[in-house]
Amino acid sequence: MFAYISDDLYYSGGSGLCEVLLLDRLADGLIGGKMKIMVCILVMMSCMSLAVVPASAADYTLGIFGNANMDDTIDEDDIAYVEGIIDGTNEETELADANYDGEVDEDDITQIELIISGEEKELTLIDQADRIVTVPRPIERVITTFPSATRAVLVVDGPDRLAGVSSVLTKYTGKMLCLQAYPELIELPTVGMHTEPNAELILDLKPDVVFSWSANADVLQEKTGIPVITITTPSYFDEGSWESYRLAGKVLDKEDEVEELISYANEKIEEITEVTSQIPEDEKPKVYFVSCCQGICEITKTWGRYAPGDLAGGINVAKDQVLSSGSSIVSKEQILKWNPDIILLHGGSKTGQWDLSIEDILADPDLQTVNAVKNKKVYYTKGYMIGWDPATGLTETFYMAKLFHPDEFKDLDVEKECNEILERFYGADGLYTWLLQNYNFCRWEE
């Protein structure tokens, strides 16, 4: 589903198939006026049918050929299961053909043994677009064609194996948090966008694998002969949110590190939900999220699903009445009917040119009866930015918890906690402080 991001950036939160070139023209100022709004709406509509819904925890299965018994690990039980298939006592499963040669036999047992010992020469897996891809082992050089894929690689493995990145990443150097953590990425070759990757340059860079989105993945793999792994952008905090990390971790042989990170993230979420889950529903604020497109913010454009707000103990007024994810258009009359207690405005960059600001919302004559406006509870929030970043989503959970329930979280040092979270994900200190210096987010005197 398409969702809009801060300043002149775009987000296509699942499919990766939105009209990037058209949006780029918007960003460069080649389309203006009312046409900008029309284009944003059309692009949003074109992406609706392409949304990718993350898997739930109950649906998650490790999609590696060799996971014969279809659980979440490859171990001795899979060897026993394949032996049962060969003996005729077990039914053949999708992932039992470990060496992916079309039949289940003793060679698959050998491949599973190699996977368990970490000595396999190839690994066949199902990526997040349900594509079957065989990757070499070990992997020494990686290319990413979209920032969401770059973030997954950085979080899982760091920058050392990256040989090239998307041009989107370096186009917005002042807005990319991962570039603050790893400024050396700016020096890497850029290989175009995920919609139109430069196959010749990718070949010249000689990667072992390319991480991309579903757009053109098959075409790029056919052109280059290089395995292309599709990583989708998660849109919510559930087990599916971490699947991109798990996939990158398996490809890059960092499974243990990924599971440790996921456990850490879930523990941080529980720090907030242990409090907010005890707050009665009638004491939770009604929250309205304003979504922005290409530097244009419309008060009537909203998110129907935003996990940090839910976890932080807010009630998203649009949750049950608009699209389940991404952005939707509602009327001002509907906003008046919802009467939110808090309005969160997407973005807040100190350098961005905005069509809507907190001051504009507070001064809007049509909104003067809304509780959030009457009580001046309108704030900026980061939201989506070139795809969903679970790390910044986690920081937003802490940020919003203190906004929504200042008494319950009066001792919460948001800046300190969020710096620690981002350091755990990106390995650099002071990243949330950098956000506060560059964005007009609410700050507390800790």
N, C-alpha and C positions, 0 to 999 in steps of 0.2 A: 504494500500500500504506500502511496505517495504521501509524504509528510514534508512540511516546509521547514527550512532552517534559518538560522540567524543571518543577518546582513545579506550579502549577495550570494549565498550558498544554497544548494538544493539537497534534498534527501529523498531517495527512493527506497523506502524502508522494507524491502523484502525481495522484490523481483529484480531490481537492477536494470529494468528494461525501459525506463522512462526516457523521454526525448531529451537526452543530455545536451545535444548540440543546440536545440532550440532554447533550452534553459541557459546555456552558455551565452547565447546572443542576448538574452535578457540581462545577464550579469554584466555584459559589456556595454549595455545601454543602447543596443541596436533596435530594441523594441520598446516602446514607451507608452505612457498614458493608460487609457482604459484597456488597450490591447494587452498590456502586461497582465492585468487581472484575468482577462479572457484566456490567455495562454496558460496561466497557472491552473485555472479550473479545468481546461481541456486536458492538460497533462495529467492532472490528478485523476480525471475520469478514465483516461487511457490506461492508467496503471491499476485501476481497481481490480480488474479480472486477473491480474498477474500477481496478486499478493501471495506471499509465502507465509504460512502460519507456522510458528515454531512448534516443535514436538513437545508434548508434555512429558513429565518425568515417567509416567506409566508407559509411554510409547517408545521411550528411548531404547535402542538396541545398537550395540557396537557394530557398525556396518563394515567390518573387515572380513574378507574371505579367509576362512580359518576359524571364525567364530561359529563353529558347526552347531552347537546347541542353542545358539541365538540368545545368549545372555549378554552381560556387559563386560566379559573378560575372555581372553584366550588363554587356556590353561590345559592341564591334563584331562579335564572333563571333556574337552573338545576332541582330544585324541580318542578317548573311549567312545565318544558318540560316533565318530567316523568309523571306528572299528565295528560298531553296531550296524551302520549303514552297509558296510561291506559284507557283513554276516547276514544281512537281511532282517535284523531285529529292530532297527531304527529307520524311521522315514527320512528320506533325503531332504535337507533344508537348503534354503537359498544360498547360504554362506558356507556350506560344507565343502565345496570344491575349492580348497585352499589355494591351489596353484592355478586355478581358473583355466583349466585345459579342456573342460567340457565333460569330465567324468570324475567320479569319486572313487579313489583307489589308494593304494599304499603311498603313492607320491604325495598325496594330500596330508597324510600323517607326517611324512618327512618335512613338508612345508610348515605344518603347525609346530613341530619340534624346533625348527629354525626360528620361527616367530617368537616362541617362548624364550629361546636363548638369545634373541636379538641378533641372529646371524643370517637372516633372510636376505637374499639379493634383490628381491622384488616384493612388493606388497600390493595386492589388489583390494580396492575399497569402493564403497558407494559414497559419493560426495553429497552435498546438501541440495543438489538439484536432481538427485536420484540417478546420477550418471556413474557408470562403472569405469574406474580409472586404475591403471597399474602404474605405480611409481617405483623408481629405482631406490636402492638402499646402498650405501648411505647417501643422504642429500647434502650437498655442499653449497649450492648456489640456488637462490630463490628470487623470483620476480613476482610482484603484486601489481594488479592493474586497477585496484580501487582502494581508497583509504580504509574502508572497513576491513578488507583483507590484510592490509598493512598493519593495522592495529592488532589484529589477531596474531600475526607473526611476531610483532614486537613484544606483546604481552607474554606469549608462550616461549619465545626463543631469543628475544633481543635483536639487535640490528646486524650482527656479524655476517649472517648468511645472505642478507639482502643484496642483490646485484642490480636491481632496477625497481622503480616505483611508478605509480600513476602520475600523470601530469597534473591531475587534480590536487594531489598532495602538496606539491610545491607551488602551485598557483596561489594558494591561500596560506602562505607561510606564517603570517601574523595571526592566524586563527586556529592553527592546528596544534592541539595540546601535545601530540606525540612528537612534533618537531621541537617543542621546548625541551622534551626529555632527551631527544636524540637529534641535535642540530646537524649532525654529520649526514643525515638523510638528504639534506638539501643538495649535497654534492653528487648524489647518485644520478645515473642516467634516468630520464623519464621516457616511458614507453607508450604514451598516449593514454586515452581513456579506455575503460573496460568495454565500451560500445564499439570503439574503433582502435584496438591496440595495434601498435606498429610491429607486425610479425617479423619484418627483416631485422629490426633492431633487437628484438627479443632473441632471434637466432644468433645474432652477433655476440650477445651477452652470455650465451651458452649456459642457461639455467638448467638445473635438473628437474625443476617443477615450477609451474606458474600457478599462483593463487588468484582467482578472479571471481566474478559473479557469473550467473548463467548466461548473460548476454554474450553471444558469440563464442562461448567456451568451446563448443564442438568445432566451429570453424577455425578458431585459433589453434586448437590441437591438431587439426588436420593439416593446416598450413605449415606448422613448425615441426610436427612430430614429437613435440614436448608435452608431457602430461600436464593437463590443466585441471586444477581442483577448484570446484565452485564452493565458495563460502558465502552464505547468505547473512543478512543482517538481522539479528534477533530484535524483537520489539517488546519484550516483556521479561520480567524477572521470574522465570520458572526454569525447569531443567533444560528446556529447549534454548534458553538464552545462552547457555554455556556450550552448546553443541559445536559451535564454530571453533571454540577453543579446543574442545576435545579432538575435533578433526585435525586441526593444525598440529596439536600435540602428538597425535598418532603418526602423522606424516613426518614430523620432525623429531620423532623419538623423544618426546618430552611429556609422556603421559603422567608420570608421577607428579611433576611440577604443576601440571594443569589441575589435577585433582586437589592438590594442596591449595591452589589459588581459589578454586571453587568452594572448598570448605571454608576458607577464610571469608570469602564474600558472603556465604550463607550465614556465617556467624555474625558478620557486621549487620546484615539485614535483621537478624533475630534481636540484636541489641535495640533496634528501633521497634520492631513489632511486638516484643515482649511488653512494651509500654502501650503502644497504640491499640493493640488487640484488646486491652482492658478498658479502653475509653468507650462509653456508651455512644451508640450511633447518633443520638440526638445532641451530643456534645461535640461532634465532629463538624468542622466548617465545610460548607458547600463551596467548591472550588471550580472556577471557570478558567480554562487554559486558552490563551490566544496564540494561534499559530501564525507564522510569518512566511512570506514567499518572496524571494529575490529582493529583499530590502523593502518590500511592501507589506505592511501589517494591516489587516482588516479585523476589526473587533468581532465580526461575525464569523471568522474562520477559527475553528476550534479542533482540539484533539478529543476523540472519543475514548481513547485508552492511553493512560500514562502511569506506568507502574509506580514510580517514586511517590507520586501524590497519594496513591492508594495505600502504600506501605506506611507512609508518614502520617496516616490518620486523617486524610481528607476524603471528601465525597465528590467525585467528579460528576458535576451536574449533567454532562453530556454523555456519560458512559452508556446509558441504556437507550439513547434516543438518536444517536448518530452512528457513523461507521465505527466498527469495533477497533480499528487502528487507522493511523494516518489522519488526514485533515478532512474536515467537512464544513460546509457552509450552513449557518443557521441564521435566523432573523433576529433583529434587535428585540422584537416582541418576545421571542423565546427566551432571550437573556433576561429580560425583565420578569418573565414568568418564573424562571429558575431562581432569580434573586440571589446570586452567589455572595458568600461572605468574603471571599478572597478572589482576586483576579490575578493570574500569573501571565505575564507578557513574555513571549518567547524572544530570546536574544539579549539585548542590553549592552552590546559592544560600544565602547566609548568612542570608537572611530567610525562606526557605521552611520550611514545616512538612512534615517527611518521615516516612514510615512505615519507612524503611530508611536507615541511615547506614553509613559505613565501620566504625564501632565495632560496629554490629549484625552486620555480615558477619564481622568478626574474632571475635566472641563466639558465633557460631552453632555449637551443638554438633555439628550434622550436617556441618559443613564443615571440621573441624579437621585432616583429613588432606589437604586441598587445598593444593598448594604455595603459592598466592597468599596463603592465610590463614596458613600456617605461617611464611612469610617476611615477612608484613605488607606485601605488595605489592598493596594495594587503594587505588585513587585515584578521585577525582571527575574527570569529563570533561564538556564542554558538550553534545555530541551535537546532536540535532535540537531546534530551538526555533521553533515556529510555521513549519514548513516547513524545508527544507534551505537553508542559506546557504553557498554555495561559499566565501565569504570566511572565515567562521569554520571551515569545514571545512579550509581550507588552513592556518590557524593550528594546528588540531588535529594536522595531519601533523607539524609541527615539535615540538609539545608531546609527542606520543606517541613520536617518534623518540628524544627524550632520555630518556623514561621507559623505553623498551624496550632502548635500547642506550647507556647512559650513557658507556661508554668511547669508543665511536666518535664520540659527539657531545659530548664533554666541553667543547669550546670553543664550543659553540652557546649564544648568549645568547637564550633563548627569548622573554623579554619584549621585547627590542629588535627581534628579527626579526618578531615577531607585531604589534607596534605599527606597524612599517613596512608590513606586508602590509595591515592594516586601513586605514591611511592611504591606501594606493594605491587601495583599493576605495571607501572612504567619504569621503576627503578631510579627515579630522580626525585629529589626533595624540592619542596616549595612550589609544586605545580598548581595547587589550588590558590596559593597566594598570588601566583601569576595571573590566574583567572580573575581574582578580585581586583587586581591592578588594572586589568584591561576591560572588565565588564562591570556594569553598574548593579551588581547584585547587592542584596541586603547584607549589611555587616553589623556585628554585635560587638560591644565593648566587653571582651572576655576578661 
